[in-house]
Amino acid sequence: MADKKGILYNEAAKAYFYGDCVSSIEPYGGGHINDTFLARTEKGNFVLQRVNGYVFPHPDEIMDNMVHVTKFLAEKLEKAGKDSKRGTLTVLKTNDGKDYYIDSEGNYWRSTINLENTTAYDFAESPEMLKKSGAAFGAFQNMLSDYPAETLHEVIPHFHDTPARFEQLMQAVRENKAGRLKNVAAELEFAKARETDCGLLMNLLEEGKLPLKVTHNDTKMSNVLIDNATGDAVCVIDLDTVMPGLAAFDFGDSIRAGATTAAEDEADLSKVHFDLGLFEAYADGFLSAAGSALTPLELKTLPDGARLMTLEVGLRFLADYLNGDVYFRTAYPEHNLVRARNQFKLVQEMEEKRAGMDAVIEKYL
């Protein structure tokens, strides 16, 4: 497999202007979806990436979104007198002028300029780093606030449609494919008690009260590059899931992953807490960069985004447990159930600390 992959990435590299002077190609980054490599060449270093066609069945749509969004961001950065080649990803053209290369086996490849002297951290090492991550995603929202979101492809339909995720859980309950239903009575009771809540954000969108925005949809710490010298956020990366959505989705997903005291598969729930201080650090950064681009109702619903994105992921973990662990990678039979319980614990604490979350949002407006 390694030899075959090597043949393909060498084939893909030759589709780009640097392909004739590659000194080495090596695995790069910590992503689990696409195959990512760093091509070191006499003309600079470049990221070469094979898009996972199983997860993303329409790579052409992903690339269409990515190219248009990065061009839009580059123009905004240049108008502000900033370095567009460091502030956003630069998608390279192939030798025949295309935005991606299709190899001899039908795989889609893309290449971007590597942003030197930066690091993608799996977790924020301090509240200050989390704040800078918030500023990066806030700036992403701000710069794209006037982009026509409806023109983007929905690369994963209903990705953050929480009512649809609830219905997927109910289908998993009805089918009970893995025979595990008897193990989840308390978790199902927790989920069912929040069925009405699931529709809060989607209902506001359908009623026209919340605007459709360009959203990243995977706003974890590892998708922000941090400058090795200054510690500042440089660029938002991993744009595969950029599509139409709500600002609360991106804010909420960052809080779900960043304002917790434990990993999402920590089984000891006494260690799992929603940290209001970390929430404030991220909100400070996010609102400092995005606040002026958000409507009053968008701002008010940011805590709802945190709670509902966390609930949604818990619903997905629980459904996958009932379905026999067919989507999320697991290390042991109860792994997805542990994850679901972990997320539900965070939801409960977010509900208990809602007044504090609202106060933080008010403080930084």
N, C-alpha and C positions, 0 to 999 in steps of 0.2 A: 504493500500500500504506500509506504514511504517513497519507494522508487517511482511508482506511478505518479504520486503527487508532485515529486520533483520534476518529472518530465513535463507535467502540465504547467507548473509555475514558471519553468524556463520558457515554455512555449508562450505563456501569457506575457512575460517580460519583454520578449522580442516584438510584441505588438506596440511597444512604446519607444519613444525616442532614445531612451537610455539603454535599450535592450542589447546593444552591441558592446557595451562597456561595463557589464555587471561583474563585480569582483566576488560578491557572495549574496546568497539569498537565504535568510534564516527565519524561523518562526518568530512572531512578534506579538507582544501584548498578551492579555489574559482572557480574551473573549472566548465564549463557548459555542457560538453559533456559526460564524463565518471562519474560514481559514485565512489567517492574516500573516503576511511575511514582510520583512524589511529587506529591500533590495539596495545594497551598497554599490555605488557606481562612481566612476570618475566625474560624473556630472552632478553628483549630489546623492542623497539618500531618499528613497521613495517607498511608500507603503503600497504593497500589492495585495489585493484581497479577493478571494473567491467567495461570492455570495452563496449562502446556503439555499439551494433551490427547493428543499423540502419545507423549510420554515417559511420561506418567501417564494411562493410559486410564480410570482410575476416580477422578476428582478428588473425588467425594463421599466416598470412603474416606479420602483424604488429609485432607480437612477434618474428618472425624469423628475421626481420630487427633489432629489438631492441636488441635481444640477441647477434647477431653477432657484431653490432656496439659497444655495451657497453663492450664486451670482448676485442675488438680491442683497444678501448680507455683505458681500464684498463691496458693492456699490455704496451701501450705507457707511461702511467703515472708511472708504476712500473719501467720501464727502465730509466725514468728521476728522480727516487728516490722520487716520490710523492705518497701520500696516494690514492690508486685507489678506495677505498671504500668511499672516500669523494669527489673525483674529477669527478666521474661519477656514474650513477645509477647502483646498483647491483641487478640483477634479481634473485630471489630465486627459487630454484627447489621445486616442490611439493614432498610429501612423496614418491611418486612413480617415481620420477626422471624426471618429465616433466617441461617445462618452463611456463606452465599455467594450470589452473584448469577449467574444464567445469562442471558447476553445474547441478542439477537435472532438470533445465528448459532450459538447452542448452546455458547459458550465459558463456562467457569467463572471467576468473579472473586471475589477476597476483599480485605478491607481490614483494616489494623491501624493502631494508633496509632504514629506515627513517634517513635522515640527520639532526641530532639534532642541535639546536641552530642556525637555519637559518630561513630566512623569504623570501617569494616571494611577491614582491611589485607589485601592479597593474600598477603604473606609477613611473617613476624615480623622486625622490624627489629633485634631484639636478643634474647639468651637470656632476659632478664627479661620481654620481651613474650611469648615462647613459654611461659614459666613461667605467666604470667597466663592465657594461652589454656588451658593444661593445667588450671588451677584452675577455669576456667569449665566445661569439659567434665566435670571431676571432680565439681563441684557438681551438674551436670545428672544425672550418674549417681547421686549420693548422694540427692538429693531424690526421684528416681523409683525408688529401690531397692525400695520397697514397693508400687509400682504393678503391677496385674495385667497383665503384659506379654502374656499369651496372649489378652487381650481386644482387642488392637490388630489392625488389618488389616495383612496382609503386602503392602504396596503394590507391591513388586517382588519376586516370588517367587524364592527361592534367590539373593538378591543377593550375600551373602557366603558362599555354599556353595562352598568352594574345590574340593572334589572335582568338583562339577558344572562349575565353570569349567575344570578340567583336561579333562573329557570334551568340553567345547565346543571346546577346542583340538584334541583328537584328531579330532573330527568335521571341523574345518577342514582338518586334515592329510589326511584321507581324501578330502575333496572337492576340495581344491586349486583352488578356484574362480578365483583370479587367476593361477595358474600360477607361483607364487612359492616353491614348496616347496624348490626347489634352493638357495635363498638362506639357508635357516635351519637348516642341519644342526647347527651348534654350539648354537644357542638351543634346539632341540628336545632335544638331548642333555642340556642343563642342566635343562630342565623335567621330562623323563622320570625323571631321577635323583632327583627330589623328589616323585614321584607318591604314595608312601606318606605322606610328610609332610603332603600336602594334607588328609588326613582327620583330623589330630590333634584339632583343636578340635571339629569336628562329631561325631566319635566320642565325645568326652567329654560333649557335650551329650546325645547319644542314650542314653548310659549313665547319665544323671542325675547325673553328677559335677560338671557346671557348670550353674548356674542360668540360666534364660531371663530376660533383662532387657530393659528399654526402652532401645533404642540409637538414636543420632542417625544414624549411618551415612554422614555426610559431614563429618567433623570436621577440616576445613581451617581455616586461620587466618582466612580471609575470612568464616567463619560465626560469628565472635565480634565483637561490637561493643565497641570500646574507648573509654572516656571521654576526651574531648579535653583536659580539664583535669587529671585525676588520673593518666591512663594505666592505670587499672584496667579489668578486664573487667567489662562491664555485663550482657550478655545473650547467650545462644546463639540464633541465628536460623536461617532456612532449614530448617523442620521437615518438608519434604515427604517425606523418607525415614525419618522416625521410625517404628519398627516393632520387633517382637520380634527379639532378637539376643543377642550375648555382649559383655560388657564389653571383652574383648580386641579385638573388632572396632573399637570406637571409639578405644581407646588406640592400637592398631596403625596405623590409618589416619592418625592425627595424626603418628605417628612417621615413617611413610612419606613424608609431605609436608613435615614440619618439621625432621627431623634429618638432612637431606641437605645437601651443600655445593653442589649445582647444581640447576638446573631439571630437570624430569622428561624434557625432550627435549634435554638436552645431549648432543651426539654425541661429544664428546671424553671418553672414559671416565676419562682420567687426572685429570679435574676432579671426578669423581663419587665421593663418599665418604660413608659413614655416620659421622656425627659423634657420638661417645659423650658429649661435653659437652652438645650440644643435646638428646640423649636424656635426660640427667640433669636438664636445666632443665625439660623438659616433665614428666618423671616426678615431680619435686619438687612442681610445682603440682598435678598430677592427684591424686597420692596424699595430699597435704595436705587435699584436699577430698573425695576418694572413698574413701580407704583403709579407713575403718571400715565401709563398706557392702559391701566385697568379701570373699569367702571366701578362705581360704589358697590354695586351688587357683586361684581367679581371679587372685590376685596373682602366683602362680608362672607362670601362662601369659601374662601381659602381654607378655613378650619374644617368645613364640610368635606373639602377635597381630601384633606389628610385622613379624616375618619373613613370616608367611603372608599378611597383607594386601598386602605389597609383592610377594610372589610372585604373588598372585592378579591384581593389576593388570598385572604383566608378562605373565601368561598371556593376559589379555584383549587387551592390545596386540598380542601375537603372533598370536592367532587373527584379530583384525581385519585385520592385515596380509595373512594368507593368504586371507581372505575378500574382499579388495579394498577395504578401508577403508570399510566400510558403516556403522559405528557412531561411531567417534571422528572428529572433524573433523581433517583433515590439511592441511599446507601444501606437501608434496612427496611423491613416491611412497614413499620409505623412512621417512617420519616415524614410523609406528607401529613399525617394526622398530627404529629408534633408541630409541624410548621403551622397548620391551621390553628391549633390551640395557642400558639405563640402570637399569631396575628390577632386573634380574638381578644387576647389579654391586652394588647395595645389599644384595640378599639374601645374596650371597657374603660381603660384609663383616660383615653382621649375624651370620652363622654363625661367622665368625672371632672376633668380639667378644662372643660369647654370655656368657662368664664375666663380662665387664665389665657387661653389661646386668643379669645376675642380681644382681651386687654392688650396683648402683644401687638396684634394687627393695628389697633387704634394708636398705640404708642409710636409706631414707625410711619404713620401716614404723614 
